[in-house]
Amino acid sequence: MYKNYYYYSIPNNVYLDTIFKAIPSNAFLNKGRCGIGGTTLELLNKLRCSIIVAPTRGILHCKAKDHPELFIIDGNVKQPAIEEQLSKRRPSQKIMVTPDSFSRLIKAIDNVKMYDEVIKGWFLMLDECHTFITEVFRENILKPFDYFWKFDHKAIISATPYHFSNPKFQALDYYEIRFTEKLGTITLVDCLSVYATINDILQKSNVVKGNLHIYFNSVTGIAKCVKQAGLTDVSIYCADDEDKANMNKLGDLNKYYHELPSKANQSKVNFYTCKYFEGIDINDENANVIVVTDIHQPHTKVSVAMKLKQAVGRLRNKPAQVIHLTNHHHSNAPRKELADLQNSYNDEARLLISQTIEYLSLCELTGNKPKPDDRVRHFANVDKHTGHPTFSYELFDQQVNESYSNEIYNNLALIKQEWEAGYFDVDVQSSRAKLDTTTNMKRKSKATILKEDIDALKAYKDLEATTMVFHLGQTIEDEIKARNPLAYEAEQFLDSGKLEELKYNCKLVAQEVIVASNLRSEHKLLKLLSHTFKTGQKYSRVSISAQLQAIYEKLNIRDSNGKIRKAEATQLAEQGRFQIHPCKMQGEDVNGFQILGMQFNLKVAA
C-alpha cells in the first residue's frame, strides 16, 4: 500500500525528536500515541516553511500559546491579514490552519503571487489525519485534499491513523512507532444503563480523589447528566456555532460553558464533546478520565481506535484511572472485515454515480430540470454547475469507516480487543445501576424503598460472585449500608420468604432483624459466657453486669428497640444458661451470685 515501510520500537516515555530530526517528507507517520511531540517537532524546525492543518480552532490556539511566532488561521482571521503575513516572507514561517479555512489560505497565497513557491518549497503537514475521515458532518473538512498531492513536500500524521484507500498514498513512505510497554489500563465498564452509571459517578464526585474529565459527544446528554446530578462545580466544553444550537440545548447551563480548557476554568467535573477529543493539552494531577459511548445515541458511538484513544491522550499527566462506560448490542456476530465493507460500499458508490450520470443525460435530452439526489454526495464530489458526480476516495472512506467503527459495538469482546490493539491493558467490569427520577423516589413508600435496596444488595452480591463490579468511590453495598442500615441488615439476616411475609414493613422487619441477629450471635454468646464465668466462683452483681455489658456490646446483642441491651446480673440465668444462687460478698449484704453450674452443653475449643 505504501512505497517503503519503516518501524521503530520505543518505550512509551520517548518522544519523536529522539527518532527524527524532522518530520519525514512525503511520508505517512503513525506516531502511535498522543503527546509524543509530532506537531511540536515541525513547529521547531527552522530549516523550512510549513503549513500545518489541524482539525479545530482549539488546537491552533493551544499551540499558539507555546509558540508566539506561529500564525494561525481560523474563521476569525480576515483575508487581508493572511496576505499581509505571507508578504513578510519570513524564513521558516509556520502557519497553522483549520481545514475549513484552508481554501482561504490558498487564495491568499495565489493573491500574493507565491503559489509556485509554496507548492514547490513549503512543507504541508496534515495533522490528526484521521479526523478527515471521522468528521463526516463537517462540509469543508476535506478541502486540504484538493491541494495535498500538489505539494512537493508533504506528510500526513496521526497517533490513531486511518489508512486511506486512495492509490496516491502508495507514493508515500510509511513510518510506524511501536511501543515496548503498555500505555496504560482501561477499565471497560459494561453498563446496564450508561446514564445511570454516569449519574452514580457524579453523585459521588465530591468524595472521589482528583477531578473528573468526561468525554461524551452529546450536548443534550451532558445537560441531562448535569441536571440529574445537580452539579454546580462543572465546566462544559463544546462547539459554539453561529446558530447557537448547542447553547440553546444547554439552556441555563450555558453559564458553565468555556471555549478552551485551562487551569483557570477547570472544575471538579469537566465535560467535553468531540471537538476536544484531539490536539488539546490538559494538565491536571491525579485526574480521572472517563469516555462514554451509548449505542442508543449514534453520534456518541465513536471509534475506539481513533476518537477514544485520542480523548484519553488529552491529559498530559498520568491519570489516576481511565474508564470507558458503554453498552453494546449483545450480538455474537463477528466483526465484518474492512475489505468486505470496502467492496460493498464501492459497488454502491459506482452504481449511484452511474445512475446519476445516466439520469442527468436523460434530463438533458428531455429538457427536464434534474432533481438532486443527496445519496450520491456520500461518495462523490458534485459539480455545482452541472451536477455531475466524480468519485471521491475520501468521501468513500468516511462511509466505510463509520460502518467499520460501529461494528465493535456488537459485543464487549470486540470493544476490549480494540483497546488492546491500541497498546492498553483492559480490566472489564460491570455496572447494573438503574436511573430513577426524583419524582418516583418521592412517591415510593418506605416498604418499597426497603425492598428495592435489599434487591439491589442481593443483585450486587450475586454479580460480584461472578464478575468485577464497577464502582467509583463507595460500592453499592457501602452506600446502602450508610443510607439504609435496615436494608443492609435485613439482607444479611432474613430470607426472601420472611420478608414477603412481613410485607417489607420497616417496623416488623426491624424487630425480626434484632431477633435473628441475636440468635445468630447465640453460639458466640455462650462461648464468651463460658470463658468469662466459671462454675463454683462468686461474682458481684456489679462485676457480672459490667462483664455481661461488654459481651453484649461486642456481639451487638440488642433489645426490642434496636439498642444495645442493658446488662443485669440476673440475666445469667436466662434460658437456663447458668444455675446461680445469691451470695454474700465482702460483708453481710447479699450482693453477688455464685455459679453453681452451667445448664447448657457447649463444647469450647481449647
NORKAJO-V200500 format. One record per helix or strand of 3 or more residues. SS is the DSSP state (H for helix, E for strand). FROM is the first residue (numbers start at 1). LEN is the number of residues. If there is no record, write none. Layout:
BEGIN
ss:SS from:FROM len:LEN
ss:SS from:FROM len:LEN
END
This chain:
BEGIN
ss:E from:5 len:6
ss:H from:16 len:3
ss:E from:27 len:4
ss:H from:38 len:6
ss:E from:50 len:4
ss:H from:57 len:10
ss:E from:71 len:3
ss:H from:79 len:9
ss:E from:94 len:4
ss:H from:99 len:13
ss:H from:115 len:7
ss:E from:123 len:4
ss:H from:131 len:4
ss:H from:143 len:4
ss:H from:148 len:3
ss:E from:153 len:6
ss:H from:167 len:5
ss:E from:173 len:7
ss:E from:184 len:8
ss:H from:194 len:10
ss:H from:205 len:3
ss:E from:212 len:4
ss:H from:219 len:11
ss:E from:234 len:4
ss:H from:245 len:12
ss:E from:269 len:4
ss:H from:274 len:3
ss:E from:288 len:5
ss:H from:298 len:3
ss:H from:304 len:9
ss:E from:321 len:6
ss:H from:338 len:29
ss:H from:374 len:5
ss:E from:380 len:3
ss:E from:389 len:3
ss:H from:393 len:18
ss:H from:412 len:10
ss:E from:424 len:8
ss:H from:438 len:6
ss:H from:446 len:19
ss:H from:476 len:8
ss:H from:485 len:9
ss:H from:496 len:6
ss:H from:506 len:15
ss:H from:522 len:11
ss:E from:538 len:3
ss:H from:541 len:15
ss:H from:569 len:8
ss:E from:578 len:7
ss:E from:590 len:9
END
